[in-house]
Amino acid sequence: MVHETPLIAIIVGGLGCAFVLGAIATRLRISPLVGYLLAGVILGPFTPGFVADQHLASQLAEIGVILLMFGVGLHFSLSDLMSVKLIAIPGALAQIGVATLMGMGLARVMGWGLGAGLVFGLALSVASTVVLLRTLQERRLMETQGGKIAIGWLVVEDMAMVLALVLLPALGDLLGGMGTPSWSQLSLTLALTLGKVALFVALMLVGGRRLIPWILHRVAQTGSRELFRLAVLAVALGVAFGAAELFGVSFALGAFFAGMTLAESPLAHEAAEESLPLRDAFAVLFFVSVGMLFDWHILIDHPLPLLGTLAIILVGKVVAAYVLVRAFRHTIPTALTIAGGLAQIGEFSFILAAFGVDLGLLPPTGQSLILAGAILSILLNPLVFIGLQRLANQRQRKAAVATGEAEAAEATAKAKTFTAPEPTALTDHAIIIGYGRVGRLVGEALRQDGTPVLVVEEDTGILEQLRGAGQEVIAGNAAQPDVLAAANLDGARWLFVAVPNSFEAGQVVAQARKRNPQLDIIARAHTDAAVDHLRQHGASLVIMGEREIAQAMLAHTHGLRIPDPAPARDIPPEGAVAEAV
């Protein structure tokens, strides 16, 4: 029996190939994104062998964009958006204008018309949602001022591109395409588009802020983790799809507002955790789908136009964004964060290019240049960040020489905060990894006992609350070596690993045990397998919540004690006391 399995083929082939090449890239100490993109190139139509369905791949990639933007919205409140509006709105619009003019100039050199130049320039002006957010997350910049401005900048760019997609058909004939516009039609289209976007935003900020948290709260009361996870995914995908179908808003923008309306709810952290696995998987498929679009023949047929395209993306946009942010009197690290994040193009660029070709505005060569520019800019974006980081450090060192020894120390510290967390000065302290329900209870008890506490956490909302309460924190993922190193493991008394993810917890425990063989490490687990996993990585004590609950019940009724599980087969590292309760 023959089965039609293009969807299964793209999922299996995409994830499998991305895993292999991503692992190789990680082994070579380069970004796994490079491996994901190369996986797409291998599966694409421009290389021999198996060819995946590009149409299905692009739809799967859209799901990744939706879930990613929903997750960003969960950590980005309305107050954060309003706090950066004075720079995000004029800065993004000005940067779009500058990049568009540069693209139009290059198009003119290549002999293209006004319409082709406008579409080409717009496609080069907008950054990729997925790439920018991944960049901010990997470098722990989401909670910084530069990260917040970059996200607000991204939202404005998305709104501008939605407007451009609606207006391009009406401008077709005027710009040299195949349409037949009139000024009255143009005005009506513009008014309807702005009206629909405004209506959607108003509905989400007024009704959505009440309805979405209420729905998830009612589902949470059922006690079903599976149903809650399903509700989170249904809300994220449903709002994004409804926004696109009913209001003409992009999937990404709709999902972002859906997450933002839930951000102030106590369930926001749980919603983020439940959507994380699918979010990561579909984000990988996004990069695979981008790689499938790469036609390597463009490197041979049009090398100079391609270099010009890359120059606009990697140099022109960076300089424009940097100058604009500095003009608003923001610091150099903030300006470099935003400029570096914008040094690439992505999903909206593909949509604009395809739309421009369909309208007869953009020649096929323009679409190929945009796709090639996207692939190469995504590959080169990490190098741009490294270069900007070194530039920032050089400027800090020059400032240190000019201002004297006392201010040199301050400048060096500022340079470090751009690349790594500031090391703590605490000693004989307790380190808490993750400040959810378990971590919060541990922290409150330790503070009452007078023990110095240091919290390592990723969630922006939790970090702001802790800082407001005077609690010392380190922002970032403790599984990353530089984050854990900043916690002063050598001088710590206890390490409490309160994150529920046993894989991440195992990485933290292993690194901590290697740094300090005598450290008392207490971790949590949900299963017997997780208990063994954490013990083998060096945990001194592993607490499984379900066993503790059962123990308390039996102790209250019969005075019985649950027997300890059999010891792990692997011998724990030297200096570690392996025990499971």
C-alpha positions as CSV (number, residue, x, y, z in Angstrom):
1,M,0.0,0.0,0.0
2,V,1.4,3.4,-1.1
3,H,1.2,6.2,1.4
4,E,1.5,10.0,0.6
5,T,3.8,11.2,3.3
6,P,5.3,14.6,2.3
7,L,4.5,16.1,5.7
8,I,6.1,13.2,7.6
9,A,9.0,13.3,5.3
10,I,9.8,17.0,5.9
11,I,9.4,16.7,9.6
12,V,11.6,13.5,9.9
13,G,14.1,14.7,7.3
14,G,14.3,18.2,8.6
15,L,14.7,17.4,12.3
16,G,17.0,14.4,11.6
17,C,19.3,16.3,9.3
18,A,19.2,19.4,11.5
19,F,20.1,17.3,14.6
20,V,23.2,15.7,12.9
21,L,24.5,18.9,11.4
22,G,23.6,21.0,14.5
23,A,25.6,18.5,16.6
24,I,28.6,18.7,14.3
25,A,28.4,22.5,14.4
26,T,28.3,22.5,18.2
27,R,31.2,20.1,18.3
28,L,33.2,22.6,16.1
29,R,32.2,25.4,18.5
30,I,30.1,27.3,16.0
31,S,26.4,28.2,16.2
32,P,24.1,25.2,15.7
33,L,22.0,27.6,13.4
34,V,24.7,27.0,10.8
35,G,23.9,23.3,10.9
36,Y,20.2,23.9,10.7
37,L,20.6,26.1,7.6
38,L,22.9,23.6,5.9
39,A,20.4,20.9,6.6
40,G,17.9,22.9,4.6
41,V,20.4,23.3,1.8
42,I,20.8,19.6,1.6
43,L,17.0,19.0,1.6
44,G,16.4,21.8,-0.9
45,P,15.8,21.6,-4.7
46,F,19.2,23.0,-5.6
47,T,21.2,20.0,-4.4
48,P,21.1,16.4,-5.5
49,G,19.2,13.7,-3.6
50,F,16.0,13.9,-1.6
51,V,14.0,17.1,-2.1
52,A,11.5,18.1,0.7
53,D,8.2,19.9,0.1
54,Q,9.1,23.6,0.3
55,H,5.4,24.6,0.7
56,L,4.9,22.4,3.7
57,A,8.3,23.4,5.2
58,S,7.3,27.1,5.1
59,Q,4.0,26.4,6.8
60,L,5.8,24.4,9.6
61,A,8.2,27.3,9.9
62,E,5.3,29.7,10.4
63,I,4.2,27.6,13.4
64,G,7.7,28.1,14.8
65,V,7.4,31.8,14.4
66,I,4.0,31.9,16.1
67,L,5.2,29.9,19.1
68,L,8.4,31.9,19.4
69,M,6.6,35.2,19.4
70,F,4.0,33.9,21.8
71,G,6.9,33.1,24.2
72,V,8.4,36.5,23.8
73,G,5.1,38.1,24.5
74,L,4.8,36.1,27.7
75,H,8.0,37.8,29.0
76,F,7.2,41.3,27.5
77,S,4.6,43.3,29.3
78,L,2.6,46.2,28.0
79,S,4.6,48.5,30.3
80,D,7.8,47.2,28.6
81,L,6.4,48.0,25.2
82,M,5.2,51.5,26.2
83,S,8.6,52.3,27.9
84,V,10.5,51.9,24.6
85,K,7.9,53.5,22.2
86,L,9.7,56.8,22.0
87,I,12.7,55.2,20.4
88,A,11.2,52.0,18.9
89,I,8.6,53.7,16.7
90,P,10.7,56.6,15.2
91,G,13.9,54.5,15.2
92,A,12.4,51.5,13.4
93,L,10.6,53.7,10.8
94,A,13.8,55.7,10.2
95,Q,15.9,52.6,9.8
96,I,13.4,51.1,7.4
97,G,13.5,54.3,5.4
98,V,17.3,54.4,5.2
99,A,17.6,50.7,4.3
100,T,14.9,51.0,1.7
101,L,16.7,53.9,0.0
102,M,19.9,52.0,0.0
103,G,18.2,49.0,-1.6
104,M,16.6,51.3,-4.2
105,G,20.0,52.8,-5.0
106,L,21.4,49.3,-5.6
107,A,18.4,48.4,-7.8
108,R,18.9,51.6,-9.8
109,V,22.6,50.6,-10.5
110,M,21.3,47.2,-11.7
111,G,18.9,48.9,-14.1
112,W,15.6,48.1,-12.3
113,G,12.6,50.3,-12.1
114,L,11.1,52.2,-9.2
115,G,8.7,49.4,-8.1
116,A,11.5,46.8,-8.1
117,G,13.7,49.1,-6.1
118,L,11.0,49.8,-3.5
119,V,10.2,46.1,-3.0
120,F,13.9,45.2,-2.9
121,G,14.7,47.9,-0.4
122,L,11.8,47.0,1.9
123,A,12.8,43.3,1.9
124,L,16.3,44.3,3.0
125,S,15.0,46.6,5.7
126,V,13.2,44.2,8.0
127,A,15.0,41.7,10.3
128,S,14.0,38.1,10.9
129,T,11.9,37.6,14.0
130,V,13.4,34.2,14.8
131,V,17.0,35.1,14.3
132,L,16.8,38.3,16.4
133,L,15.0,36.6,19.3
134,R,17.4,33.7,19.2
135,T,20.3,36.1,19.3
136,L,19.0,38.0,22.3
137,Q,18.2,34.7,24.1
138,E,21.5,33.1,23.5
139,R,23.4,36.2,24.8
140,R,21.0,36.7,27.7
141,L,20.0,40.2,26.5
142,M,16.2,39.8,26.6
143,E,16.0,41.6,30.0
144,T,18.4,44.4,29.1
145,Q,17.4,47.8,27.9
146,G,18.9,47.0,24.5
147,G,16.9,43.8,24.3
148,K,13.6,45.5,25.2
149,I,14.2,48.2,22.6
150,A,15.1,45.6,20.0
151,I,11.8,43.7,20.6
152,G,9.8,46.9,20.4
153,W,11.7,47.8,17.2
154,L,10.8,44.3,15.8
155,V,7.1,44.9,16.6
156,V,7.1,48.2,14.7
157,E,8.9,46.6,11.7
158,D,6.2,43.9,11.6
159,M,3.4,46.4,11.6
160,A,5.1,48.4,8.9
161,M,5.6,45.3,6.7
162,V,1.9,44.3,7.2
163,L,1.0,47.8,5.9
164,A,3.4,47.4,3.0
165,L,1.9,44.1,1.9
166,V,-1.5,45.6,1.8
167,L,-0.5,48.7,-0.1
168,L,1.7,47.2,-2.7
169,P,-1.1,45.8,-4.9
170,A,-2.8,49.3,-4.9
171,L,0.5,50.9,-5.9
172,G,1.3,48.3,-8.6
173,D,0.6,50.3,-11.7
174,L,2.1,53.5,-10.3
175,L,5.3,51.6,-9.5
176,G,5.5,49.8,-12.9
177,G,3.6,46.6,-12.1
178,M,0.4,45.1,-13.3
179,G,-2.2,46.8,-11.0
180,T,-4.6,49.7,-11.7
181,P,-4.6,51.9,-8.6
182,S,-6.2,55.3,-7.9
183,W,-5.6,57.7,-5.1
184,S,-9.0,57.2,-3.7
185,Q,-8.4,53.4,-3.7
186,L,-5.1,53.9,-2.1
187,S,-6.5,56.1,0.6
188,L,-9.3,53.7,1.3
189,T,-6.9,50.7,1.5
190,L,-4.7,52.6,3.9
191,A,-7.6,53.6,6.1
192,L,-9.0,50.1,6.2
193,T,-5.6,48.5,7.0
194,L,-4.8,50.9,9.8
195,G,-8.3,50.5,11.2
196,K,-8.1,46.7,11.3
197,V,-4.7,46.8,13.0
198,A,-5.9,49.3,15.5
199,L,-9.1,47.3,16.2
200,F,-7.1,44.1,16.7
201,V,-4.7,45.8,19.1
202,A,-7.6,47.3,21.0
203,L,-9.4,44.0,21.3
204,M,-6.3,42.2,22.6
205,L,-5.4,44.9,25.1
206,V,-9.0,45.3,26.4
207,G,-10.8,42.0,25.9
208,G,-7.8,39.6,25.4
209,R,-6.2,40.7,28.7
210,R,-9.2,39.4,30.6
211,L,-10.4,36.5,28.4
212,I,-7.1,34.7,27.8
213,P,-6.0,34.5,31.4
214,W,-9.5,33.6,32.5
215,I,-9.6,30.6,30.0
216,L,-6.2,29.3,31.1
217,H,-7.0,29.8,34.8
218,R,-10.2,27.7,34.4
219,V,-8.3,25.0,32.6
220,A,-5.6,25.0,35.3
221,Q,-8.2,24.4,37.9
222,T,-9.0,21.0,36.3
223,G,-5.6,19.8,37.4
224,S,-4.9,18.3,34.0
225,R,-1.4,19.2,32.8
226,E,-2.1,17.8,29.4
227,L,-5.3,19.9,29.0
228,F,-3.4,23.0,30.1
229,R,-0.6,22.4,27.6
230,L,-3.3,22.0,24.9
231,A,-5.0,25.2,25.9
232,V,-1.7,27.2,25.7
233,L,-1.0,25.9,22.2
234,A,-4.7,26.5,21.1
235,V,-4.5,30.1,22.4
236,A,-1.2,30.9,20.7
237,L,-2.0,29.3,17.4
238,G,-5.7,30.4,17.4
239,V,-5.1,34.0,18.1
240,A,-2.3,34.2,15.5
241,F,-4.5,32.6,12.9
242,G,-7.5,34.7,13.7
243,A,-5.4,37.9,13.6
244,A,-4.2,37.0,10.1
245,E,-7.6,35.9,8.8
246,L,-9.8,38.6,10.3
247,F,-7.6,41.6,10.7
248,G,-4.8,41.1,8.1
249,V,-2.2,41.1,10.8
250,S,0.9,38.8,10.6
251,F,1.0,35.5,12.4
252,A,4.0,36.8,14.4
253,L,2.3,40.0,15.6
254,G,-0.9,38.2,16.5
255,A,1.0,35.6,18.6
256,F,3.1,38.3,20.3
257,F,0.0,40.2,21.5
258,A,-1.6,36.9,22.6
259,G,1.5,36.2,24.8
260,M,1.6,39.8,26.1
261,T,-2.0,39.7,27.3
262,L,-1.1,36.7,29.4
263,A,2.2,38.1,30.7
264,E,0.7,39.7,33.8
265,S,-1.1,36.4,34.8
266,P,0.4,34.1,37.5
267,L,0.2,31.4,34.8
268,A,2.6,33.1,32.4
269,H,5.6,31.1,33.6
270,E,3.8,27.8,33.3
271,A,2.5,28.7,29.9
272,A,6.1,29.5,28.7
273,E,7.3,26.1,30.0
274,E,4.6,24.1,28.4
275,S,5.1,25.7,24.9
276,L,8.9,25.5,25.1
277,P,9.6,22.1,23.6
278,L,7.4,22.6,20.5
279,R,8.7,26.2,20.2
280,D,12.3,24.9,19.9
281,A,11.4,22.1,17.5
282,F,9.5,24.3,15.1
283,A,12.1,27.1,15.3
284,V,14.6,24.5,14.0
285,L,12.2,23.8,11.1
286,F,12.1,27.5,10.3
287,F,15.9,27.5,9.7
288,V,15.6,24.3,7.7
289,S,13.0,25.9,5.5
290,V,15.2,29.0,5.0
291,G,18.1,26.8,3.9
292,M,15.9,25.1,1.3
293,L,15.5,28.3,-0.5
294,F,19.2,28.9,-1.1
295,D,20.2,28.6,-4.8
296,W,24.0,28.5,-4.9
297,H,24.1,29.5,-8.6
298,I,23.5,33.1,-7.5
299,L,27.0,33.1,-6.1
300,I,28.4,32.5,-9.6
301,D,25.9,34.4,-11.8
302,H,25.6,37.6,-9.8
303,P,28.5,38.0,-7.4
304,L,28.7,41.8,-7.3
305,P,25.0,42.5,-6.8
306,L,25.1,39.8,-4.0
307,L,28.0,41.6,-2.3
308,G,26.1,44.9,-2.6
309,T,23.1,43.2,-1.0
310,L,25.1,41.9,1.9
311,A,26.8,45.3,2.3
312,I,23.4,46.9,2.9
313,I,22.3,44.2,5.3
314,L,25.5,43.8,7.3
315,V,27.0,47.3,7.1
316,G,24.3,49.8,6.0
317,K,21.6,48.7,8.5
318,V,24.1,48.3,11.3
319,V,25.4,51.9,10.9
320,A,22.0,53.3,10.5
321,A,20.6,51.6,13.6
322,Y,23.7,52.5,15.6
323,V,23.5,56.2,14.7
324,L,19.7,56.3,15.4
325,V,20.0,54.7,18.8
326,R,22.9,56.9,19.8
327,A,21.0,59.9,18.6
328,F,18.4,59.1,21.2
329,R,21.2,59.2,23.8
330,H,21.4,55.5,24.6
331,T,24.6,53.9,25.6
332,I,27.1,52.3,23.2
333,P,26.4,48.7,24.4
334,T,22.6,49.3,23.9
335,A,23.2,50.7,20.4
336,L,25.5,47.8,19.4
337,T,23.0,45.3,20.7
338,I,20.2,46.6,18.5
339,A,22.4,47.2,15.5
340,G,23.9,43.7,15.6
341,G,20.5,42.1,16.0
342,L,19.2,43.8,12.9
343,A,22.1,42.7,10.7
344,Q,20.1,40.0,8.9
345,I,16.8,39.5,7.1
346,G,14.3,36.7,7.2
347,E,10.7,35.7,6.9
348,F,9.0,39.0,5.9
349,S,11.7,39.5,3.3
350,F,10.7,36.2,1.6
351,I,7.1,37.2,1.6
352,L,7.8,40.6,0.1
353,A,10.0,39.1,-2.5
354,A,7.5,36.5,-3.6
355,F,4.7,39.1,-3.6
356,G,6.7,41.5,-5.6
357,V,7.4,38.9,-8.3
358,D,3.7,38.0,-8.4
359,L,2.8,41.6,-8.9
360,G,5.3,42.0,-11.7
361,L,7.3,44.6,-9.7
362,L,10.4,42.6,-8.8
363,P,12.4,40.5,-11.3
364,P,13.2,36.9,-10.4
365,T,16.9,37.9,-10.0
366,G,15.8,40.2,-7.2
367,Q,14.1,37.4,-5.3
368,S,17.2,35.2,-5.7
369,L,19.4,38.0,-4.3
370,I,17.0,38.5,-1.3
371,L,17.0,34.8,-0.5
372,A,20.8,34.5,-0.8
373,G,21.2,37.6,1.3
374,A,19.0,36.2,4.0
375,I,20.9,32.9,4.1
376,L,24.3,34.5,4.2
377,S,23.3,37.2,6.6
378,I,21.9,34.7,9.1
379,L,25.2,32.7,8.8
380,L,27.3,35.8,9.3
381,N,25.2,37.5,12.0
382,P,27.1,35.8,14.9
383,L,30.4,37.2,13.5
384,V,28.9,40.6,13.3
385,F,28.0,40.4,17.0
386,I,31.5,39.3,17.9
387,G,33.0,42.2,15.9
388,L,30.7,44.7,17.6
389,Q,31.6,43.2,21.0
390,R,35.3,43.7,20.4
391,L,34.6,47.2,19.2
392,A,32.8,48.0,22.4
393,N,35.6,46.6,24.5
394,Q,38.2,48.6,22.6
395,R,36.2,51.8,23.2
396,Q,35.9,50.9,26.9
397,R,39.7,50.4,27.1
398,K,40.4,53.8,25.5
399,A,37.9,55.4,27.8
400,A,39.7,53.8,30.7
401,V,43.1,55.2,29.6
402,A,41.7,58.6,29.2
403,T,39.7,58.9,32.4
404,G,42.3,57.4,34.9
405,E,42.7,54.3,37.0
406,A,39.5,54.6,39.1
407,E,37.2,55.0,36.1
408,A,39.1,52.3,34.3
409,A,37.8,49.7,36.6
410,E,34.2,50.9,36.0
411,A,34.7,50.9,32.3
412,T,36.1,47.3,32.4
413,A,33.1,46.2,34.4
414,K,30.7,47.7,31.9
415,A,32.6,45.9,29.1
416,K,32.2,42.6,30.9
417,T,28.5,43.1,31.4
418,F,28.1,43.3,27.7
419,T,29.6,39.8,27.3
420,A,29.1,38.0,30.5
421,P,27.2,38.3,33.9
422,E,28.9,40.4,36.6
423,P,30.5,38.0,39.1
424,T,28.9,38.1,42.6
425,A,30.9,39.2,45.7
426,L,28.9,36.9,48.0
427,T,30.6,34.1,49.9
428,D,29.3,31.3,52.2
429,H,26.0,31.8,50.4
430,A,23.2,29.7,48.9
431,I,22.7,29.6,45.1
432,I,19.2,29.0,43.9
433,I,18.9,27.9,40.2
434,G,15.3,28.7,39.1
435,Y,12.9,30.8,41.1
436,G,9.6,29.1,40.5
437,R,7.3,27.6,43.1
438,V,10.1,25.5,44.6
439,G,12.9,28.0,44.4
440,R,10.7,30.7,45.9
441,L,9.9,28.7,49.0
442,V,13.6,27.8,49.5
443,G,14.7,31.4,49.0
444,E,12.2,32.8,51.5
445,A,13.1,30.3,54.2
446,L,16.9,30.9,53.7
447,R,16.5,34.7,53.9
448,Q,14.5,34.3,57.1
449,D,17.4,32.2,58.5
450,G,19.8,35.0,57.6
451,T,21.6,33.1,54.9
452,P,22.9,35.1,51.9
453,V,21.0,34.1,48.8
454,L,21.9,34.4,45.1
455,V,19.2,33.6,42.5
456,V,20.0,32.6,38.9
457,E,16.9,33.0,36.7
458,E,15.9,33.6,33.1
459,D,12.4,35.0,33.5
460,T,12.4,38.8,33.0
461,G,9.3,39.3,35.2
462,I,10.7,37.3,38.1
463,L,14.1,39.1,37.8
464,E,12.4,42.5,38.0
465,Q,10.5,41.5,41.1
466,L,13.6,40.2,42.8
467,R,15.6,43.2,42.0
468,G,12.8,45.5,43.2
469,A,12.9,43.5,46.5
470,G,16.7,44.0,46.8
471,Q,17.6,40.4,46.0
472,E,20.9,39.8,44.2
473,V,20.3,38.0,40.9
474,I,22.2,36.7,37.9
475,A,20.2,36.8,34.7
476,G,20.7,33.8,32.3
477,N,20.6,30.1,31.9
478,A,22.7,28.4,34.6
479,A,23.6,25.6,32.2
480,Q,25.8,28.1,30.4
481,P,29.3,28.0,31.9
482,D,29.8,31.8,32.2
483,V,26.5,32.2,34.0
484,L,27.4,29.6,36.6
485,A,30.9,30.9,36.9
486,A,29.6,34.3,38.0
487,A,27.8,32.7,41.0
488,N,31.1,32.0,42.8
489,L,30.7,28.3,43.3
490,D,34.1,28.1,45.1
491,G,32.8,30.3,47.8
492,A,29.2,29.0,48.0
493,R,27.8,26.8,50.8
494,W,24.9,25.3,49.0
495,L,23.6,25.0,45.5
496,F,19.8,24.4,45.1
497,V,18.8,23.3,41.6
498,A,15.1,24.0,41.5
499,V,14.5,23.9,37.8
500,P,12.0,21.1,36.7
501,N,13.9,20.2,33.5
502,S,16.1,17.2,34.5
503,F,18.3,17.5,31.4
504,E,19.1,21.2,32.1
505,A,19.5,20.4,35.8
506,G,21.9,17.6,35.1
507,Q,24.1,20.0,33.1
508,V,24.1,22.5,36.0
509,V,25.0,19.8,38.5
510,A,27.8,18.4,36.5
511,Q,29.4,21.8,35.9
512,A,29.0,22.8,39.5
513,R,30.5,19.5,40.8
514,K,33.5,19.9,38.5
515,R,34.1,23.4,39.7
516,N,33.7,22.6,43.4
517,P,33.9,18.9,44.4
518,Q,33.0,19.7,48.1
519,L,29.8,21.8,47.3
520,D,26.6,20.6,48.8
521,I,24.2,20.2,45.8
522,I,20.5,19.7,46.3
523,A,18.3,19.1,43.3
524,R,14.7,18.3,42.5
525,A,13.3,15.5,40.3
526,H,9.9,14.2,39.1
527,T,10.9,10.5,38.2
528,D,13.1,7.8,39.4
529,A,15.1,8.1,36.2
530,A,15.7,11.8,36.8
531,V,16.8,10.9,40.3
532,D,19.5,8.5,39.0
533,H,20.4,11.0,36.3
534,L,21.1,13.8,38.8
535,R,22.9,11.5,41.2
536,Q,25.2,10.3,38.5
537,H,26.1,13.9,37.6
538,G,27.1,14.6,41.2
539,A,24.1,15.8,43.2
540,S,24.5,15.4,46.9
541,L,20.8,15.0,47.5
542,V,17.9,14.6,45.1
543,I,14.4,15.2,46.3
544,M,11.6,13.6,44.3
545,G,8.4,15.5,45.0
546,E,6.0,12.6,44.6
547,R,8.0,10.5,47.1
548,E,8.0,13.3,49.6
549,I,4.2,13.7,49.3
550,A,3.7,9.9,49.7
551,Q,6.1,9.9,52.7
552,A,4.2,12.7,54.4
553,M,0.9,10.9,53.9
554,L,2.2,7.6,55.3
555,A,3.9,9.3,58.2
556,H,0.7,11.0,59.2
557,T,-1.5,7.9,59.1
558,H,0.8,4.9,59.9
559,G,4.2,6.3,60.8
560,L,5.7,4.3,57.9
561,R,8.6,5.3,55.8
562,I,9.1,4.5,52.1
563,P,12.2,2.4,51.5
564,D,15.1,4.3,49.7
565,P,15.5,3.3,46.0
566,A,18.4,1.1,45.0
567,P,21.6,3.1,44.5
568,A,22.6,4.1,41.0
569,R,24.9,1.8,39.1
570,D,27.4,4.5,38.3
571,I,29.7,5.7,41.0
572,P,29.2,9.5,41.7
573,P,32.1,11.9,41.3
574,E,34.6,12.0,44.1
575,G,33.5,14.2,47.0
576,A,29.8,13.9,46.2
577,V,27.4,12.2,48.6
578,A,24.7,10.5,46.4
579,E,21.4,10.1,48.2
580,A,17.9,10.0,46.9
581,V,14.8,10.5,49.1
